[in-house]
Amino acid sequence: MHNPNDTTILEHALEIAALARPLVEAIQRKDRDLASQVRRAVSSIALNAAEARGAVAGNSRLRFETALGSLYEAQAGFRLAVAWGYVSRDATQEVLASVHRLGGRLYGLVKR
């Protein structure tokens, strides 16, 4: 079941990917495994949001749930990168704020 919010969620996820790119590149210079995991998690947010657009209501909710899980994984990856000293806290502020906003939107779709 197509929800008009699905498109804006996908666009928001793509914006997060653009914000994440320089951070993932910086993380990769110090820790390839963490960079790969963060890259896959960020990609999964957008891919599952896109898949939800074409799914029926119940499956759509599952795709949004998966996107939310990937969002939490990406968020943890950025926070770990700060904890390990790979990137600064300031460098992650914008992407983490955007992740937080999208998380609220996805949570609302999953819990409705």
CNS distance restraints for C-alpha pairs under 8 A (distance, minus, plus):
assign (resid   1 and name CA) (resid  53 and name CA) 7.15 0.50 0.50
assign (resid   1 and name CA) (resid  54 and name CA) 6.80 0.50 0.50
assign (resid   1 and name CA) (resid  55 and name CA) 5.92 0.50 0.50
assign (resid   1 and name CA) (resid  56 and name CA) 4.46 0.50 0.50
assign (resid   1 and name CA) (resid  57 and name CA) 5.01 0.50 0.50
assign (resid   1 and name CA) (resid  60 and name CA) 7.18 0.50 0.50
assign (resid   2 and name CA) (resid   6 and name CA) 7.25 0.50 0.50
assign (resid   2 and name CA) (resid  53 and name CA) 5.39 0.50 0.50
assign (resid   2 and name CA) (resid  54 and name CA) 6.49 0.50 0.50
assign (resid   2 and name CA) (resid  55 and name CA) 7.45 0.50 0.50
assign (resid   2 and name CA) (resid  56 and name CA) 7.69 0.50 0.50
assign (resid   3 and name CA) (resid   7 and name CA) 7.92 0.50 0.50
assign (resid   3 and name CA) (resid  53 and name CA) 6.99 0.50 0.50
assign (resid   4 and name CA) (resid   8 and name CA) 7.53 0.50 0.50
assign (resid   5 and name CA) (resid   9 and name CA) 6.12 0.50 0.50
assign (resid   6 and name CA) (resid  10 and name CA) 6.19 0.50 0.50
assign (resid   6 and name CA) (resid  49 and name CA) 6.74 0.50 0.50
assign (resid   6 and name CA) (resid  50 and name CA) 7.49 0.50 0.50
assign (resid   6 and name CA) (resid  52 and name CA) 7.32 0.50 0.50
assign (resid   6 and name CA) (resid  53 and name CA) 5.86 0.50 0.50
assign (resid   7 and name CA) (resid  11 and name CA) 6.21 0.50 0.50
assign (resid   7 and name CA) (resid  50 and name CA) 7.80 0.50 0.50
assign (resid   7 and name CA) (resid  53 and name CA) 7.53 0.50 0.50
assign (resid   8 and name CA) (resid  12 and name CA) 6.03 0.50 0.50
assign (resid   9 and name CA) (resid  13 and name CA) 6.14 0.50 0.50
assign (resid   9 and name CA) (resid  49 and name CA) 6.72 0.50 0.50
assign (resid   9 and name CA) (resid 102 and name CA) 7.27 0.50 0.50
assign (resid   9 and name CA) (resid 105 and name CA) 7.83 0.50 0.50
assign (resid   9 and name CA) (resid 106 and name CA) 7.98 0.50 0.50
assign (resid  10 and name CA) (resid  14 and name CA) 6.23 0.50 0.50
assign (resid  10 and name CA) (resid  46 and name CA) 5.63 0.50 0.50
assign (resid  10 and name CA) (resid  49 and name CA) 5.49 0.50 0.50
assign (resid  10 and name CA) (resid  50 and name CA) 6.09 0.50 0.50
assign (resid  11 and name CA) (resid  15 and name CA) 6.27 0.50 0.50
assign (resid  12 and name CA) (resid  16 and name CA) 6.35 0.50 0.50
assign (resid  12 and name CA) (resid 102 and name CA) 6.94 0.50 0.50
assign (resid  13 and name CA) (resid  17 and name CA) 6.38 0.50 0.50
assign (resid  13 and name CA) (resid  42 and name CA) 7.76 0.50 0.50
assign (resid  13 and name CA) (resid  45 and name CA) 6.27 0.50 0.50
assign (resid  13 and name CA) (resid  46 and name CA) 5.05 0.50 0.50
assign (resid  13 and name CA) (resid  49 and name CA) 7.86 0.50 0.50
assign (resid  13 and name CA) (resid 102 and name CA) 7.52 0.50 0.50
assign (resid  14 and name CA) (resid  18 and name CA) 6.39 0.50 0.50
assign (resid  14 and name CA) (resid  46 and name CA) 6.23 0.50 0.50
assign (resid  15 and name CA) (resid  19 and name CA) 6.27 0.50 0.50
assign (resid  16 and name CA) (resid  20 and name CA) 5.95 0.50 0.50
assign (resid  16 and name CA) (resid  42 and name CA) 7.50 0.50 0.50
assign (resid  16 and name CA) (resid  95 and name CA) 6.20 0.50 0.50
assign (resid  16 and name CA) (resid  98 and name CA) 6.59 0.50 0.50
assign (resid  16 and name CA) (resid  99 and name CA) 6.86 0.50 0.50
assign (resid  17 and name CA) (resid  21 and name CA) 6.12 0.50 0.50
assign (resid  17 and name CA) (resid  42 and name CA) 6.11 0.50 0.50
assign (resid  17 and name CA) (resid  43 and name CA) 7.07 0.50 0.50
assign (resid  19 and name CA) (resid  23 and name CA) 7.65 0.50 0.50
assign (resid  19 and name CA) (resid  94 and name CA) 7.57 0.50 0.50
assign (resid  19 and name CA) (resid  95 and name CA) 5.72 0.50 0.50
assign (resid  20 and name CA) (resid  24 and name CA) 6.00 0.50 0.50
assign (resid  20 and name CA) (resid  42 and name CA) 7.87 0.50 0.50
assign (resid  20 and name CA) (resid  95 and name CA) 6.38 0.50 0.50
assign (resid  21 and name CA) (resid  25 and name CA) 6.18 0.50 0.50
assign (resid  22 and name CA) (resid  26 and name CA) 6.23 0.50 0.50
assign (resid  23 and name CA) (resid  27 and name CA) 6.11 0.50 0.50
assign (resid  23 and name CA) (resid  87 and name CA) 7.18 0.50 0.50
assign (resid  23 and name CA) (resid  91 and name CA) 7.57 0.50 0.50
assign (resid  23 and name CA) (resid  92 and name CA) 7.46 0.50 0.50
assign (resid  24 and name CA) (resid  28 and name CA) 5.97 0.50 0.50
assign (resid  24 and name CA) (resid  35 and name CA) 5.32 0.50 0.50
assign (resid  24 and name CA) (resid  36 and name CA) 8.00 0.50 0.50
assign (resid  24 and name CA) (resid  38 and name CA) 7.08 0.50 0.50
assign (resid  24 and name CA) (resid  39 and name CA) 6.69 0.50 0.50
assign (resid  25 and name CA) (resid  29 and name CA) 6.68 0.50 0.50
assign (resid  25 and name CA) (resid  35 and name CA) 7.33 0.50 0.50
assign (resid  26 and name CA) (resid  30 and name CA) 7.25 0.50 0.50
assign (resid  26 and name CA) (resid  86 and name CA) 7.05 0.50 0.50
assign (resid  26 and name CA) (resid  87 and name CA) 6.92 0.50 0.50
assign (resid  27 and name CA) (resid  31 and name CA) 5.80 0.50 0.50
assign (resid  27 and name CA) (resid  32 and name CA) 7.17 0.50 0.50
assign (resid  27 and name CA) (resid  34 and name CA) 7.21 0.50 0.50
assign (resid  27 and name CA) (resid  35 and name CA) 5.47 0.50 0.50
assign (resid  27 and name CA) (resid  81 and name CA) 6.71 0.50 0.50
assign (resid  27 and name CA) (resid  86 and name CA) 5.64 0.50 0.50
assign (resid  27 and name CA) (resid  87 and name CA) 6.85 0.50 0.50
assign (resid  28 and name CA) (resid  32 and name CA) 4.54 0.50 0.50
assign (resid  28 and name CA) (resid  33 and name CA) 7.66 0.50 0.50
assign (resid  28 and name CA) (resid  34 and name CA) 7.33 0.50 0.50
assign (resid  28 and name CA) (resid  35 and name CA) 4.95 0.50 0.50
assign (resid  28 and name CA) (resid  36 and name CA) 7.61 0.50 0.50
assign (resid  30 and name CA) (resid  86 and name CA) 6.44 0.50 0.50
assign (resid  31 and name CA) (resid  35 and name CA) 6.27 0.50 0.50
assign (resid  32 and name CA) (resid  36 and name CA) 6.04 0.50 0.50
assign (resid  33 and name CA) (resid  37 and name CA) 6.22 0.50 0.50
assign (resid  34 and name CA) (resid  38 and name CA) 6.11 0.50 0.50
assign (resid  34 and name CA) (resid  77 and name CA) 6.92 0.50 0.50
assign (resid  34 and name CA) (resid  81 and name CA) 7.92 0.50 0.50
assign (resid  35 and name CA) (resid  39 and name CA) 6.00 0.50 0.50
assign (resid  36 and name CA) (resid  40 and name CA) 6.10 0.50 0.50
assign (resid  37 and name CA) (resid  41 and name CA) 6.11 0.50 0.50
assign (resid  37 and name CA) (resid  74 and name CA) 7.92 0.50 0.50
assign (resid  37 and name CA) (resid  77 and name CA) 7.64 0.50 0.50
assign (resid  38 and name CA) (resid  42 and name CA) 6.11 0.50 0.50
assign (resid  38 and name CA) (resid  73 and name CA) 7.35 0.50 0.50
assign (resid  38 and name CA) (resid  74 and name CA) 5.17 0.50 0.50
assign (resid  38 and name CA) (resid  77 and name CA) 5.65 0.50 0.50
assign (resid  38 and name CA) (resid  78 and name CA) 7.46 0.50 0.50
assign (resid  39 and name CA) (resid  43 and name CA) 6.12 0.50 0.50
assign (resid  39 and name CA) (resid  74 and name CA) 7.85 0.50 0.50
assign (resid  40 and name CA) (resid  44 and name CA) 5.98 0.50 0.50
assign (resid  41 and name CA) (resid  45 and name CA) 6.45 0.50 0.50
assign (resid  41 and name CA) (resid  70 and name CA) 4.93 0.50 0.50
assign (resid  41 and name CA) (resid  71 and name CA) 6.69 0.50 0.50
assign (resid  41 and name CA) (resid  73 and name CA) 6.22 0.50 0.50
assign (resid  41 and name CA) (resid  74 and name CA) 5.32 0.50 0.50
assign (resid  42 and name CA) (resid  46 and name CA) 6.97 0.50 0.50
assign (resid  42 and name CA) (resid  70 and name CA) 6.81 0.50 0.50
assign (resid  42 and name CA) (resid  71 and name CA) 6.72 0.50 0.50
assign (resid  42 and name CA) (resid  74 and name CA) 5.91 0.50 0.50
assign (resid  43 and name CA) (resid  47 and name CA) 6.12 0.50 0.50
assign (resid  44 and name CA) (resid  48 and name CA) 5.80 0.50 0.50
assign (resid  44 and name CA) (resid  67 and name CA) 6.36 0.50 0.50
assign (resid  44 and name CA) (resid  70 and name CA) 6.13 0.50 0.50
assign (resid  45 and name CA) (resid  49 and name CA) 6.18 0.50 0.50
assign (resid  45 and name CA) (resid  66 and name CA) 7.67 0.50 0.50
assign (resid  45 and name CA) (resid  67 and name CA) 4.37 0.50 0.50
assign (resid  45 and name CA) (resid  68 and name CA) 7.03 0.50 0.50
assign (resid  45 and name CA) (resid  70 and name CA) 5.70 0.50 0.50
assign (resid  45 and name CA) (resid  71 and name CA) 6.03 0.50 0.50
assign (resid  46 and name CA) (resid  50 and name CA) 6.13 0.50 0.50
assign (resid  46 and name CA) (resid  67 and name CA) 7.32 0.50 0.50
assign (resid  47 and name CA) (resid  51 and name CA) 6.16 0.50 0.50
assign (resid  47 and name CA) (resid  67 and name CA) 7.94 0.50 0.50
assign (resid  48 and name CA) (resid  52 and name CA) 6.07 0.50 0.50
assign (resid  48 and name CA) (resid  63 and name CA) 5.26 0.50 0.50
assign (resid  48 and name CA) (resid  64 and name CA) 6.53 0.50 0.50
assign (resid  48 and name CA) (resid  66 and name CA) 6.72 0.50 0.50
assign (resid  48 and name CA) (resid  67 and name CA) 5.39 0.50 0.50
assign (resid  49 and name CA) (resid  53 and name CA) 6.74 0.50 0.50
assign (resid  49 and name CA) (resid  63 and name CA) 6.59 0.50 0.50
assign (resid  49 and name CA) (resid  64 and name CA) 6.08 0.50 0.50
assign (resid  49 and name CA) (resid  67 and name CA) 6.36 0.50 0.50
assign (resid  50 and name CA) (resid  54 and name CA) 7.46 0.50 0.50
assign (resid  51 and name CA) (resid  55 and name CA) 6.56 0.50 0.50
assign (resid  51 and name CA) (resid  60 and name CA) 7.60 0.50 0.50
assign (resid  51 and name CA) (resid  63 and name CA) 6.74 0.50 0.50
assign (resid  52 and name CA) (resid  56 and name CA) 7.95 0.50 0.50
assign (resid  52 and name CA) (resid  59 and name CA) 7.12 0.50 0.50
assign (resid  52 and name CA) (resid  60 and name CA) 4.32 0.50 0.50
assign (resid  52 and name CA) (resid  61 and name CA) 7.22 0.50 0.50
assign (resid  52 and name CA) (resid  62 and name CA) 7.95 0.50 0.50
assign (resid  52 and name CA) (resid  63 and name CA) 5.28 0.50 0.50
assign (resid  52 and name CA) (resid  64 and name CA) 6.49 0.50 0.50
assign (resid  53 and name CA) (resid  60 and name CA) 6.94 0.50 0.50
assign (resid  54 and name CA) (resid  60 and name CA) 7.61 0.50 0.50
assign (resid  55 and name CA) (resid  59 and name CA) 5.58 0.50 0.50
assign (resid  55 and name CA) (resid  60 and name CA) 4.94 0.50 0.50
assign (resid  56 and name CA) (resid  60 and name CA) 5.68 0.50 0.50
assign (resid  57 and name CA) (resid  61 and name CA) 6.31 0.50 0.50
assign (resid  58 and name CA) (resid  62 and name CA) 6.54 0.50 0.50
assign (resid  59 and name CA) (resid  63 and name CA) 6.27 0.50 0.50
assign (resid  60 and name CA) (resid  64 and name CA) 6.31 0.50 0.50
assign (resid  61 and name CA) (resid  65 and name CA) 6.09 0.50 0.50
assign (resid  61 and name CA) (resid 109 and name CA) 6.98 0.50 0.50
assign (resid  61 and name CA) (resid 110 and name CA) 5.66 0.50 0.50
assign (resid  62 and name CA) (resid  66 and name CA) 6.20 0.50 0.50
assign (resid  62 and name CA) (resid 110 and name CA) 7.67 0.50 0.50
assign (resid  63 and name CA) (resid  67 and name CA) 6.13 0.50 0.50
assign (resid  64 and name CA) (resid  68 and name CA) 6.10 0.50 0.50
assign (resid  64 and name CA) (resid 106 and name CA) 6.27 0.50 0.50
assign (resid  64 and name CA) (resid 109 and name CA) 7.09 0.50 0.50
assign (resid  64 and name CA) (resid 110 and name CA) 6.29 0.50 0.50
assign (resid  65 and name CA) (resid  69 and name CA) 6.34 0.50 0.50
assign (resid  65 and name CA) (resid 106 and name CA) 7.45 0.50 0.50
assign (resid  65 and name CA) (resid 107 and name CA) 7.82 0.50 0.50
assign (resid  65 and name CA) (resid 110 and name CA) 5.81 0.50 0.50
assign (resid  66 and name CA) (resid  70 and name CA) 6.25 0.50 0.50
assign (resid  67 and name CA) (resid  71 and name CA) 6.07 0.50 0.50
assign (resid  67 and name CA) (resid 106 and name CA) 7.70 0.50 0.50
assign (resid  68 and name CA) (resid  72 and name CA) 6.31 0.50 0.50
assign (resid  68 and name CA) (resid 103 and name CA) 6.37 0.50 0.50
assign (resid  68 and name CA) (resid 106 and name CA) 6.09 0.50 0.50
assign (resid  68 and name CA) (resid 107 and name CA) 7.02 0.50 0.50
assign (resid  69 and name CA) (resid  73 and name CA) 6.29 0.50 0.50
assign (resid  70 and name CA) (resid  74 and name CA) 6.13 0.50 0.50
assign (resid  71 and name CA) (resid  75 and name CA) 6.12 0.50 0.50
assign (resid  71 and name CA) (resid  99 and name CA) 6.89 0.50 0.50
assign (resid  71 and name CA) (resid 103 and name CA) 6.87 0.50 0.50
assign (resid  72 and name CA) (resid  76 and name CA) 6.17 0.50 0.50
assign (resid  72 and name CA) (resid 103 and name CA) 7.97 0.50 0.50
assign (resid  73 and name CA) (resid  77 and name CA) 6.17 0.50 0.50
assign (resid  74 and name CA) (resid  78 and name CA) 6.32 0.50 0.50
assign (resid  75 and name CA) (resid  79 and name CA) 6.30 0.50 0.50
assign (resid  75 and name CA) (resid  96 and name CA) 6.59 0.50 0.50
assign (resid  75 and name CA) (resid  99 and name CA) 7.01 0.50 0.50
assign (resid  76 and name CA) (resid  80 and name CA) 6.00 0.50 0.50
assign (resid  77 and name CA) (resid  81 and name CA) 6.16 0.50 0.50
assign (resid  78 and name CA) (resid  82 and name CA) 6.45 0.50 0.50
assign (resid  78 and name CA) (resid  92 and name CA) 6.89 0.50 0.50
assign (resid  78 and name CA) (resid  96 and name CA) 7.77 0.50 0.50
assign (resid  79 and name CA) (resid  83 and name CA) 6.22 0.50 0.50
assign (resid  80 and name CA) (resid  84 and name CA) 6.03 0.50 0.50
assign (resid  81 and name CA) (resid  85 and name CA) 6.13 0.50 0.50
assign (resid  81 and name CA) (resid  86 and name CA) 5.12 0.50 0.50
assign (resid  81 and name CA) (resid  87 and name CA) 5.93 0.50 0.50
assign (resid  82 and name CA) (resid  86 and name CA) 5.89 0.50 0.50
assign (resid  82 and name CA) (resid  87 and name CA) 5.21 0.50 0.50
assign (resid  82 and name CA) (resid  88 and name CA) 5.62 0.50 0.50
assign (resid  82 and name CA) (resid  89 and name CA) 5.78 0.50 0.50
assign (resid  87 and name CA) (resid  91 and name CA) 6.54 0.50 0.50
assign (resid  87 and name CA) (resid  92 and name CA) 7.52 0.50 0.50
assign (resid  88 and name CA) (resid  92 and name CA) 6.77 0.50 0.50
assign (resid  89 and name CA) (resid  93 and name CA) 6.43 0.50 0.50
assign (resid  92 and name CA) (resid  96 and name CA) 5.94 0.50 0.50
assign (resid  93 and name CA) (resid  97 and name CA) 6.02 0.50 0.50
assign (resid  94 and name CA) (resid  98 and name CA) 6.26 0.50 0.50
assign (resid  95 and name CA) (resid  99 and name CA) 6.05 0.50 0.50
assign (resid  96 and name CA) (resid 100 and name CA) 6.04 0.50 0.50
assign (resid  97 and name CA) (resid 101 and name CA) 6.36 0.50 0.50
assign (resid  98 and name CA) (resid 102 and name CA) 6.25 0.50 0.50
assign (resid  99 and name CA) (resid 103 and name CA) 5.92 0.50 0.50
assign (resid 100 and name CA) (resid 104 and name CA) 6.43 0.50 0.50
assign (resid 101 and name CA) (resid 105 and name CA) 6.62 0.50 0.50
assign (resid 102 and name CA) (resid 106 and name CA) 6.14 0.50 0.50
assign (resid 103 and name CA) (resid 107 and name CA) 5.92 0.50 0.50
assign (resid 104 and name CA) (resid 108 and name CA) 6.23 0.50 0.50
assign (resid 105 and name CA) (resid 109 and name CA) 6.52 0.50 0.50
assign (resid 106 and name CA) (resid 110 and name CA) 6.16 0.50 0.50
assign (resid 107 and name CA) (resid 111 and name CA) 6.03 0.50 0.50
assign (resid 108 and name CA) (resid 112 and name CA) 6.08 0.50 0.50
